[in-house]
């Protein structure tokens, strides 16, 4: 099973950092910054690397928030996705690497965007918790 990692950056004002994917398979869809975990990396190191590569943002403390295992169309998980939570102040970001756009979005507005994968339940959980 392949592994991926992403970072859910959320501000005290209930804004989340999202990137619009520039490449398939999720091209044009919005998601937390993230990507594949390289063989030599921990999921946390991959999440930090992907966040910086996609948005230019470096981050301090991360907390593992959830692990999901989306199915590949059968009953077999295609990926194990580690999502880390990072509460922080809003900071300037840029769309870099494989991101077509990167921006801070109010949680409620984020739910109206075309979302990748299992983003909708993740955002809904954040909205309920915040």
C-alpha positions as CSV (number, residue, x, y, z in Angstrom):
1,X,0.0,0.0,0.0
2,X,1.3,3.5,-0.9
3,X,1.5,6.1,1.8
4,X,0.7,9.8,1.6
5,X,0.8,12.7,4.0
6,X,-0.9,16.0,4.2
7,X,-1.2,19.0,6.5
8,X,-4.4,20.6,7.6
9,X,-3.4,24.2,8.6
10,X,-6.2,26.0,10.4
11,X,-6.2,29.5,11.8
12,X,-8.0,30.8,15.0
13,X,-10.4,32.5,12.6
14,X,-11.4,29.1,11.2
15,X,-9.7,29.4,7.8
16,X,-7.9,26.4,6.3
17,X,-5.1,26.3,3.8
18,X,-6.1,24.6,0.6
19,X,-4.3,23.9,-2.7
20,X,-5.8,23.4,-6.1
21,X,-4.2,20.4,-7.7
22,X,-2.5,21.2,-11.0
23,X,-2.0,17.5,-12.2
24,X,-4.1,14.4,-12.4
25,X,-5.6,12.4,-10.8
26,X,-7.1,15.3,-8.8
27,X,-6.4,18.1,-11.2
28,X,-8.6,21.2,-10.5
29,X,-9.8,19.9,-7.2
30,X,-9.0,21.4,-3.8
31,X,-7.2,19.6,-0.9
32,X,-4.9,20.0,2.0
33,X,-1.3,20.4,0.9
34,X,0.3,17.0,0.7
35,X,1.6,14.1,-1.4
36,X,3.5,10.9,-1.4
37,X,5.7,9.7,1.4
38,X,9.2,8.8,0.0
39,X,10.7,5.5,1.2
40,X,13.2,7.3,3.4
41,X,10.7,9.7,5.1
42,X,8.3,9.5,8.0
43,X,4.8,10.7,7.2
44,X,5.4,13.8,9.3
45,X,8.6,14.7,7.4
46,X,6.7,14.2,4.1
47,X,3.9,16.5,5.3
48,X,6.4,19.2,6.1
49,X,8.2,18.8,2.8
50,X,5.0,18.8,0.7
51,X,3.6,21.9,2.5
52,X,6.8,23.8,1.8
53,X,7.0,22.6,-1.8
54,X,3.4,23.4,-2.6
55,X,2.9,26.7,-0.6
56,X,6.3,27.9,0.5
57,X,5.1,27.7,4.1
58,X,7.4,26.2,6.8
59,X,5.7,25.0,10.0
60,X,6.5,24.2,13.6
61,X,4.5,21.7,15.6
62,X,2.3,19.1,13.9
63,X,-0.1,16.7,15.5
64,X,-1.4,13.5,13.8
65,X,-5.1,14.1,13.3
66,X,-6.3,11.2,11.3
67,X,-5.3,8.3,9.1
68,X,-7.5,7.3,6.3
69,X,-7.3,4.3,3.9
70,X,-9.3,5.1,0.7
71,X,-10.2,2.1,-1.3
72,X,-8.9,1.5,-4.8
73,X,-12.4,0.5,-6.3
74,X,-12.3,-2.9,-4.6
75,X,-12.1,-3.7,-0.9
76,X,-8.3,-3.0,-0.9
77,X,-7.0,0.4,0.3
78,X,-5.0,2.2,-2.4
79,X,-3.3,4.6,0.0
80,X,-2.8,5.2,3.7
81,X,-3.1,8.9,4.2
82,X,-1.7,10.5,7.4
83,X,-3.2,14.0,8.0
84,X,-1.5,16.3,10.4
85,X,-3.2,19.2,12.2
86,X,-1.4,22.5,12.5
87,X,-3.1,25.4,14.3
88,X,-1.3,28.6,13.3
89,X,-1.7,32.2,12.3
90,X,-2.6,33.1,8.7
91,X,0.6,33.5,6.7
92,X,1.3,34.4,3.1
93,X,1.3,31.4,0.7
94,X,2.1,30.9,-3.0
95,X,1.1,28.2,-5.4
96,X,4.3,26.3,-6.1
97,X,5.3,22.9,-7.5
98,X,2.2,20.9,-8.4
99,X,-0.3,23.4,-7.0
100,X,-2.3,25.5,-9.5
101,X,-3.5,27.8,-6.6
102,X,-3.0,28.0,-2.9
103,X,-5.2,30.1,-0.5
104,X,-6.7,30.4,2.9
105,X,-10.4,29.6,2.8
106,X,-13.1,30.0,5.5
107,X,-14.2,26.5,6.6
108,X,-17.8,27.0,5.5
109,X,-16.7,28.3,2.1
110,X,-14.2,25.4,1.7
111,X,-17.2,22.9,1.7
112,X,-18.6,24.6,-1.5
113,X,-15.4,24.1,-3.5
114,X,-14.8,21.1,-5.8
115,X,-12.9,18.8,-3.4
116,X,-10.5,15.9,-3.9
117,X,-10.9,12.5,-2.3
118,X,-12.2,12.4,1.3
119,X,-11.9,16.2,1.9
120,X,-15.6,16.8,2.5
121,X,-15.8,14.7,5.7
122,X,-12.5,16.1,6.9
123,X,-13.7,19.7,6.5
124,X,-17.1,18.8,8.0
125,X,-15.3,17.3,11.1
126,X,-13.3,20.5,11.4
127,X,-16.3,22.7,11.2
128,X,-18.1,20.7,13.9
129,X,-15.0,20.8,16.2
130,X,-14.3,24.5,15.7
